[in-house]
């Protein structure tokens, strides 16, 4: 772990999950993590958030943010900073024991000290960090302008490249296409949310060959959408589907698979 990466993690801080989140049950013993462990109660009855305690969805385990970042050797490491702690039966007293351990307390102090120095701009490599930050902001602004341009062209069905080529090119057509795909995916996700909220829908699939004689099937979904008392009948284009099917049963199966992959229920169609 580089010092730059550690600085970035400390700047962002730990992701504090809500205690009411769903936590999956272990197949072995039928137990699961309880979100109440994100908090501890002091002797005066005050409820305090354990900022260091992280839950990993992918590993179904808990980790210590401070020890993950600041444990420098194997001796100072524990299950809270290696593979994660998942022995839910023994959360008590394991969480408290880790919290009160000498290594954890030192790592926690190192975390908070670095956090304060970063906030006060008193780190050794502050000038370098400031330069990187300014460079990052510059490219963020450039990317925003480019994305806005791509979005404008896409919405108005305009070509992205012209005969008048610019003197500076910020990215290739591959990245342009990737950004368009990301935008399209976001639009589709919004449409699917509206369809699921409306529940019932009808479909229109139509095949036509493109310039290369590849059969393309367009997918359109029609539904009634109600928002703030306004009732709208919407026909939303979803996607083009390349198909080699010619028979009625083959095309039917392709349509059913497409609807299923979209997360929609054919019984609502």
BELDAGI-V322718 format. One record per helix or strand of 3 or more residues. SS is the DSSP state (helix for helix, strand for strand). FROM is the first residue (numbers start at 1). TO is the last residue. If there is no record, write none. Layout:
BEGIN
ss->{SS:SS}
from->{FROM:FROM}
to->{TO:TO}
END
This chain:
BEGIN
ss->{helix:helix:strand:strand:strand:strand:helix:helix:helix:helix:helix:strand:strand:strand:helix:helix}
from->{3:35:39:47:53:61:65:88:102:126:173:201:215:230:248:266}
to->{12:38:41:49:56:64:70:99:119:155:198:209:227:242:261:268}
END
